Amino acid sequence: MFKLNNKITVITGGGSGIGKAMSTDFAAQGAKVYVIDVDENGAAETVSGIVANGGEATFKKCDIASKEAVDAVIAEIAGEAGTINIVVNNAGIAHVGNLESTPPETLDKLINVNVKGMYHVLLAAIPHLKKQGGVVLNMASIAGLVGLADRFGYSLTKAAVNGITLSVAKDYLQYGIRCNSISPARVHTPFVDGFLAKNAYLLQFYNIHA
């Protein structure tokens, strides 16, 4: 297994689901994890679990849709830790709806979190990564690769994540920064469970595989 001894790692959306699992595993490999989330209870649970197992983790509350909030929290982390080595852009939201049933305000919210939120984090963190190199991992989705029916806004924003990743990877390779994305399909997390609970008709497709 890889080791991340003392690597300063920022993980957005670390309070539940994939973000919680990544925070826990990164800490188990020696990273000093900063969990960024708007969910104080979920993030506190993530951090307490890490600490109970001998790891290092700190919670920072932040809404990544706010550039000012992101600038402040990244500066605070860099000030406390001395640098930033790894950034995991995991925070995101979803919506059920096709083009016609996705209101402009809903699309704006999806873009503000899934796209602009990632932009805000990268814009604040890249100057720190440039000092010594580092790693960026962006959470995309299968939706961004193939497009999903009834997920217009979500598919759109996750396709944008892939574009962000490719562009950043090429622009910052010269600084020793590696930028990659991962594109999960459906993962059994509280996020997905809540999504299915609000859209029960989707359960009929849950166990269907291509």
C-alpha positions, 0 to 999 in steps of 0.5 A: 500500500502507498504511504503518505507520511505527513502529506498535508491533504485537503479533502472537500466533502469529507464528511460522508460517503466517498469523501469520508472513506478517502479521508479515513484511508489517507489518514491511515496511510500517514497523511495529515488530513483536513476535512472540508465540509458544510456538514459539521456533524458528518465531518466531526464523525470523520475526524473523530474516527480518524483520531480514534485510530491514531491518525491526524485530521482537522475539520474546517467548515467551508462552503466551496461555492463561496470564493471568499470562504475557500480563499480563507480556509486554504490560507488558514490550512497552509498557515497552520501546516506550512504547505499543501501537498494533496488536494482532493476535490470531492464535494458535489451535489446532484439533481434528477431532471432532464433539460426541460425539468432543470430550472435555471436556478437549479443549474446555477446551484449545480454549477456553483458547487460542482464546477465553480467550487472546484475552481475556487479550491484549485485557484486557492491551492495551486500556488501552494502546490507549485512550491514543491509539486503535489497531487490533485484528484478531482471527483468526476463521474460516469455521468460526465463520460457517457451522460445519464438520462434524467441527470442533465445538470449533473452530467453537464457539471461532471463533464466539466470536471473532466475538462478542468482536470485535463487542462490543469494537468497540462498547465501545471505538469511543469511544476511537478503537479499531477492532476487526475480525475476518477469517474465512479458509477453508483457507489453505495453511500448516504448521498446515493441512499438519500437520492434514491429515497427522494426518487423511489422510481429509480430503485427499479434500475438500481441492480441493472448493469450495462 
